[in-house]
């Protein structure tokens, strides 16, 4: 059965680890879509650690800017698609100097594709509403874009999980799976 599970959390909240653990529990073919891009040595190291945390038999698609065509190319009814993470996708688009309306248009298409998907989706995103108002325009743009996208995705999701200090807090839906 198709499910849409949306996992939110702050930095180092355990959201990615939880998503990987949850995807394993489904015992189905997993397609992992990674949105991180290696822009410097430190980020390259983070990506390498994330790769090591995933099972080797998972199909991995690295796409940091255009999720829509990737989602269109997936067809497995008995697959789990894990996308990690929406915040990095938005960050990449901001780094490409896209205007807010262009980014929002891309994200709306992703929301539509996810709501029509014939596979289970686990989507990871940054929780951006619990902090202070950032002191610079770029950070405020990031917060606003991700915040509005999170609201749209949470409305469409069957289940929403908020990660706090490595602890999953279910804030929407009844899980159809055992605790991860």
LINURQUI-V214477 format. One record per backbone hydrogen bond with DSSP energy under -0.5 kcal/mol. NH is the residue of the N-H (numbers start at 1). CO is the residue of the C=O. E is the energy in kcal/mol with one decimal. If there is no record, write none. Layout:
[[NH CO E] [NH CO E]]
This chain:
[[5 3 -0.5] [5 121 -3.5] [6 4 -0.5] [6 159 -2.9] [7 5 -0.5] [7 123 -3.3] [8 6 -0.5] [8 161 -3.0] [9 125 -1.2] [10 163 -0.6] [13 10 -1.6] [18 14 -2.5] [19 15 -2.2] [20 16 -2.3] [21 17 -2.4] [22 18 -2.7] [23 19 -2.6] [24 20 -2.0] [25 21 -1.3] [26 22 -0.8] [26 23 -0.9] [27 24 -1.4] [29 78 -0.8] [31 80 -2.8] [32 30 -0.5] [32 59 -3.4] [33 31 -0.6] [33 82 -3.4] [34 32 -0.7] [34 61 -2.5] [35 84 -1.9] [36 84 -0.5] [39 37 -1.5] [44 40 -2.2] [45 41 -2.1] [46 42 -1.9] [47 43 -2.6] [48 44 -2.2] [49 45 -2.1] [50 46 -2.3] [51 47 -2.5] [52 48 -2.0] [53 49 -1.0] [53 50 -0.6] [54 50 -0.5] [54 51 -1.2] [58 55 -1.2] [59 30 -2.0] [61 32 -3.1] [63 34 -2.4] [63 61 -0.8] [67 65 -0.5] [70 66 -0.8] [71 67 -2.8] [72 68 -2.2] [73 69 -1.3] [74 71 -1.2] [79 76 -1.1] [80 29 -2.7] [81 120 -3.2] [82 31 -2.7] [82 80 -0.6] [83 81 -0.5] [83 122 -2.9] [84 33 -2.6] [84 82 -0.5] [85 124 -0.6] [86 124 -2.7] [89 85 -1.6] [90 86 -2.5] [91 87 -2.4] [92 88 -2.6] [93 89 -2.1] [94 90 -2.5] [95 91 -2.3] [96 92 -1.1] [97 94 -1.9] [98 93 -1.9] [103 99 -2.2] [104 100 -3.0] [105 101 -2.1] [106 102 -2.0] [107 103 -2.5] [108 104 -2.3] [109 105 -1.8] [110 106 -1.7] [111 107 -2.5] [112 108 -2.3] [113 109 -2.6] [114 110 -2.7] [115 111 -2.1] [116 112 -1.1] [117 113 -0.6] [117 114 -0.7] [120 79 -1.8] [121 3 -3.0] [122 81 -2.9] [123 5 -2.7] [123 121 -0.5] [124 83 -2.7] [125 7 -2.4] [127 9 -1.8] [128 126 -0.7] [140 136 -2.1] [141 137 -2.5] [142 138 -2.5] [143 139 -2.6] [144 140 -2.7] [145 141 -2.9] [146 142 -2.7] [147 143 -2.5] [148 144 -2.5] [149 145 -2.3] [150 146 -3.0] [151 147 -1.8] [152 148 -2.0] [153 149 -2.7] [154 150 -2.7] [155 151 -1.7] [156 152 -1.4] [157 153 -1.9] [158 4 -2.0] [159 4 -1.8] [160 172 -1.7] [161 6 -2.9] [162 169 -3.1] [163 8 -3.3] [163 161 -0.5] [164 167 -2.2] [166 13 -2.3] [167 164 -2.1] [168 166 -0.5] [169 162 -2.5] [170 168 -0.6] [171 160 -2.7] [171 169 -0.6] [172 160 -1.3] [175 173 -0.5]]
